[in-house]
Amino acid sequence: MFDTMTLTKIVGGFCGAFLVFLLGGYAAEAIYTEPEHHGEGEEVQAYVIPVEGAESTAAPEQTPEEAAAEFQTAFAAADPAAGEGEFRPCAACHSLAEGDNRTGPSLFGVVGRPVDSVPGYDYSGALTQAAEVWDPEHLSHYLLNPKAAAPGTKMNFNGIKDVQDRANLIAYLATNPGG
């Protein structure tokens, strides 16, 4: 029924199909993904669909003063226990143990710590644009959109848009868990 040649043809067919899908995936990625760097923090939209007469549905931008006041209100009501849940995605790259650097630096004692100050971690140098000390307000601004707050940062994270979630996370980090 099955001889060696038939089995070889079947395995070869599966390997060939896998190769076609693999190469197709690489080609699609090359076509549809944006290159990493376009220049000084510049981001370029790959393809824009023009829509005539369309009105913007985006919320009006907050002034820095309004954003700071909103964060202060949220931080006053922050729940460190809820912040522990917000930390879970951070744990993929950061540790809360002192001196335990991973892809990102240890976050032990980050609230109130000078920027770029963890020994043994090779910083990009972009964070000094964000702040001198990681106080709650600067952390909130950075965690909202790390790439915008510190262009060139090594942190590959889209940010936390909800102000209460950011406040909860910062309150959790202020308790120095894991230390």
Contacts in CASP RR format, 6 or more apart in sequence:
PFRMAT RR
TARGET T0000
AUTHOR 0000-0000-0000
METHOD contacts of the structure
MODEL  1
MFDTMTLTKIVGGFCGAFLVFLLGGYAAEAIYTEPEHHGEGEEVQAYVIP
VEGAESTAAPEQTPEEAAAEFQTAFAAADPAAGEGEFRPCAACHSLAEGD
NRTGPSLFGVVGRPVDSVPGYDYSGALTQAAEVWDPEHLSHYLLNPKAAA
PGTKMNFNGIKDVQDRANLIAYLATNPGG
32 46 0 8 1.000
34 43 0 8 1.000
34 44 0 8 1.000
34 46 0 8 1.000
38 44 0 8 1.000
40 151 0 8 1.000
41 147 0 8 1.000
41 151 0 8 1.000
41 152 0 8 1.000
62 70 0 8 1.000
67 141 0 8 1.000
68 137 0 8 1.000
70 163 0 8 1.000
71 136 0 8 1.000
71 137 0 8 1.000
71 140 0 8 1.000
71 163 0 8 1.000
71 166 0 8 1.000
71 167 0 8 1.000
72 137 0 8 1.000
74 163 0 8 1.000
74 164 0 8 1.000
74 166 0 8 1.000
74 167 0 8 1.000
75 136 0 8 1.000
75 140 0 8 1.000
75 167 0 8 1.000
75 170 0 8 1.000
75 171 0 8 1.000
77 164 0 8 1.000
77 167 0 8 1.000
78 164 0 8 1.000
78 167 0 8 1.000
78 168 0 8 1.000
78 170 0 8 1.000
78 171 0 8 1.000
79 168 0 8 1.000
79 171 0 8 1.000
80 168 0 8 1.000
80 171 0 8 1.000
80 172 0 8 1.000
80 174 0 8 1.000
80 175 0 8 1.000
81 172 0 8 1.000
82 165 0 8 1.000
82 168 0 8 1.000
82 172 0 8 1.000
83 165 0 8 1.000
83 168 0 8 1.000
83 169 0 8 1.000
83 171 0 8 1.000
83 172 0 8 1.000
84 172 0 8 1.000
84 177 0 8 1.000
85 172 0 8 1.000
86 160 0 8 1.000
86 165 0 8 1.000
86 166 0 8 1.000
86 168 0 8 1.000
86 169 0 8 1.000
86 172 0 8 1.000
87 96 0 8 1.000
87 169 0 8 1.000
87 172 0 8 1.000
87 173 0 8 1.000
89 157 0 8 1.000
90 107 0 8 1.000
90 169 0 8 1.000
92 103 0 8 1.000
93 102 0 8 1.000
93 103 0 8 1.000
93 104 0 8 1.000
93 155 0 8 1.000
94 102 0 8 1.000
94 103 0 8 1.000
94 104 0 8 1.000
94 105 0 8 1.000
94 106 0 8 1.000
94 107 0 8 1.000
95 101 0 8 1.000
95 102 0 8 1.000
95 106 0 8 1.000
95 107 0 8 1.000
95 108 0 8 1.000
96 106 0 8 1.000
96 107 0 8 1.000
96 108 0 8 1.000
96 173 0 8 1.000
96 176 0 8 1.000
96 177 0 8 1.000
96 178 0 8 1.000
96 179 0 8 1.000
97 106 0 8 1.000
97 108 0 8 1.000
97 178 0 8 1.000
97 179 0 8 1.000
98 106 0 8 1.000
98 108 0 8 1.000
98 109 0 8 1.000
98 179 0 8 1.000
99 106 0 8 1.000
99 108 0 8 1.000
99 118 0 8 1.000
99 119 0 8 1.000
100 106 0 8 1.000
100 108 0 8 1.000
101 118 0 8 1.000
101 120 0 8 1.000
101 121 0 8 1.000
104 121 0 8 1.000
104 154 0 8 1.000
104 155 0 8 1.000
105 118 0 8 1.000
105 121 0 8 1.000
105 123 0 8 1.000
106 118 0 8 1.000
106 121 0 8 1.000
107 173 0 8 1.000
108 176 0 8 1.000
108 178 0 8 1.000
108 179 0 8 1.000
109 173 0 8 1.000
109 176 0 8 1.000
110 134 0 8 1.000
110 139 0 8 1.000
110 173 0 8 1.000
111 134 0 8 1.000
111 135 0 8 1.000
111 136 0 8 1.000
111 139 0 8 1.000
111 170 0 8 1.000
111 173 0 8 1.000
111 174 0 8 1.000
112 133 0 8 1.000
112 134 0 8 1.000
112 135 0 8 1.000
113 133 0 8 1.000
113 134 0 8 1.000
114 132 0 8 1.000
114 133 0 8 1.000
114 134 0 8 1.000
115 127 0 8 1.000
115 128 0 8 1.000
115 130 0 8 1.000
115 131 0 8 1.000
115 132 0 8 1.000
115 133 0 8 1.000
115 134 0 8 1.000
116 123 0 8 1.000
116 125 0 8 1.000
116 127 0 8 1.000
116 128 0 8 1.000
123 154 0 8 1.000
124 152 0 8 1.000
124 153 0 8 1.000
124 154 0 8 1.000
126 150 0 8 1.000
126 151 0 8 1.000
126 152 0 8 1.000
126 153 0 8 1.000
126 154 0 8 1.000
127 142 0 8 1.000
127 150 0 8 1.000
127 153 0 8 1.000
129 149 0 8 1.000
129 150 0 8 1.000
129 151 0 8 1.000
130 138 0 8 1.000
130 141 0 8 1.000
130 142 0 8 1.000
130 149 0 8 1.000
130 150 0 8 1.000
130 153 0 8 1.000
131 138 0 8 1.000
131 141 0 8 1.000
131 142 0 8 1.000
134 142 0 8 1.000
136 167 0 8 1.000
136 170 0 8 1.000
136 174 0 8 1.000
139 166 0 8 1.000
139 170 0 8 1.000
139 173 0 8 1.000
140 163 0 8 1.000
140 166 0 8 1.000
140 167 0 8 1.000
140 170 0 8 1.000
141 149 0 8 1.000
142 149 0 8 1.000
142 150 0 8 1.000
143 159 0 8 1.000
143 160 0 8 1.000
143 166 0 8 1.000
143 169 0 8 1.000
143 170 0 8 1.000
144 159 0 8 1.000
144 160 0 8 1.000
144 161 0 8 1.000
144 166 0 8 1.000
145 158 0 8 1.000
145 159 0 8 1.000
146 153 0 8 1.000
146 155 0 8 1.000
146 157 0 8 1.000
146 159 0 8 1.000
147 153 0 8 1.000
147 155 0 8 1.000
160 166 0 8 1.000
160 169 0 8 1.000
END
